[in-house]
Amino acid sequence: MSEFDELQATIRRHAHERQAEERACEAFLNALYHALRAASGPGMPLNNVTLDFTVDPASRVRPVPPGGFHSAWLRLGLCEVLVRVRRMGGAFQGEYGEDGSFRLDNVGEDELISLARRMLRDVADMYTGTVREPVRPLN
């Protein structure tokens, strides 16, 4: 078997794992979008939040290999923030904006709302030049 054929066989063998990871990451990004819409509290949805899945700009191969990042642009009113997420050891690990990062071992409504609120504060801080303390775990 040639190296090319071995590459094709490897990609096919890992297709199920890769696709499951992609679905999980896209579901996470969608849940984060809904958490951002609900971040103002019950009955006060933020209507100017949109989600646009995109190819990860740092990715150098397609399809994304297992453990790779999946990305989306989140429009937060007057700005857009790139959010990248991947599965690492059962947790969702990601980054957003200039230097925001997160790791969620549990993905419940409370954890997502906390992340959404932190993202909103961090993005506001980026525009004001405010420096906050280093990232702390959400759960």
C-alpha positions in Angstrom: 0.0 0.0 0.0 1.4 3.4 -0.9 1.7 6.3 1.5 -1.2 8.0 -0.2 -3.4 5.0 0.2 -2.4 4.7 3.9 -3.4 8.3 4.4 -6.8 7.7 2.8 -7.4 4.6 4.9 -6.4 6.5 8.1 -8.8 9.3 7.4 -11.6 6.9 6.7 -10.9 4.9 9.9 -11.2 8.0 12.1 -14.1 9.5 10.3 -16.7 8.5 12.9 -14.6 9.9 15.8 -13.9 13.1 13.9 -17.6 13.6 12.9 -18.8 12.9 16.5 -16.3 15.5 17.8 -17.4 18.0 15.2 -21.1 17.6 16.1 -20.2 17.9 19.8 -18.2 21.1 19.3 -20.9 22.6 17.1 -23.6 21.8 19.7 -21.4 23.4 22.3 -21.0 26.6 20.2 -24.8 26.6 19.6 -25.4 26.2 23.4 -23.0 29.1 24.0 -24.9 31.3 21.5 -28.2 30.6 23.4 -26.4 31.3 26.8 -25.2 34.6 25.4 -28.8 35.5 24.4 -29.9 34.6 27.9 -27.0 36.3 29.7 -29.1 39.3 30.7 -31.4 37.2 32.8 -34.9 35.5 32.4 -37.3 37.3 30.1 -34.6 39.7 28.8 -33.1 38.0 25.8 -30.3 39.7 23.9 -31.7 39.8 20.3 -28.6 41.2 18.7 -26.5 38.0 19.1 -25.9 35.8 16.0 -23.8 32.7 15.4 -21.9 32.0 12.2 -19.9 28.8 12.0 -16.7 29.1 10.1 -13.6 27.2 9.2 -11.0 27.7 11.9 -8.5 30.3 10.6 -5.6 28.5 12.2 -6.4 25.1 10.8 -3.9 23.9 8.2 -5.7 20.7 7.1 -9.2 19.7 6.2 -11.1 17.8 7.5 -10.2 18.9 11.0 -8.4 16.0 12.7 -9.5 14.7 16.1 -8.6 17.2 18.8 -8.7 20.1 16.3 -10.5 23.4 16.8 -14.0 24.1 15.5 -14.9 27.8 15.2 -17.7 30.3 14.9 -18.1 34.0 14.8 -20.4 35.3 17.5 -21.8 38.8 16.7 -22.4 40.6 19.9 -24.2 43.7 18.7 -21.5 46.1 17.3 -18.6 43.6 17.4 -17.8 40.0 16.4 -15.8 37.5 18.4 -14.2 34.4 17.1 -14.7 31.4 19.4 -12.7 28.3 18.9 -13.5 25.1 20.8 -12.2 21.5 20.9 -12.7 18.4 23.0 -9.8 17.5 25.3 -10.2 14.6 27.6 -13.9 14.8 27.8 -13.9 18.6 28.5 -14.5 21.5 26.1 -11.5 23.7 25.9 -11.5 26.9 23.9 -10.5 30.4 23.3 -12.1 33.6 22.2 -11.2 37.2 21.3 -7.7 38.5 21.8 -6.7 36.3 24.8 -9.8 34.8 26.4 -9.8 31.1 27.2 -11.9 28.5 29.0 -12.2 24.9 29.9 -15.6 23.4 30.9 -15.6 19.9 32.3 -19.4 20.1 33.0 -21.6 21.8 30.4 -24.8 22.7 32.1 -26.9 25.8 31.8 -25.2 27.5 34.8 -21.7 26.9 33.4 -22.6 28.2 30.0 -24.3 31.3 31.4 -21.2 32.0 33.6 -19.0 31.6 30.5 -21.3 33.9 28.4 -21.2 36.6 31.1 -17.4 36.3 31.4 -17.0 36.6 27.7 -19.2 39.7 27.6 -17.0 41.3 30.4 -13.8 40.2 28.7 -14.8 41.6 25.3 -15.8 44.9 26.9 -12.5 45.0 28.7 -10.7 44.5 25.4 -12.3 47.7 24.1 -11.6 49.7 27.2 -8.1 48.4 27.7 -8.9 47.0 31.2 -6.7 44.2 32.4 -8.4 41.6 34.6 -6.9 38.8 36.7 -5.9 35.6 34.9 -8.4 33.0 33.8 -10.0 31.1 36.6 -11.8 27.8 36.3 -15.6 28.1 35.7 -16.4 24.8 37.5 
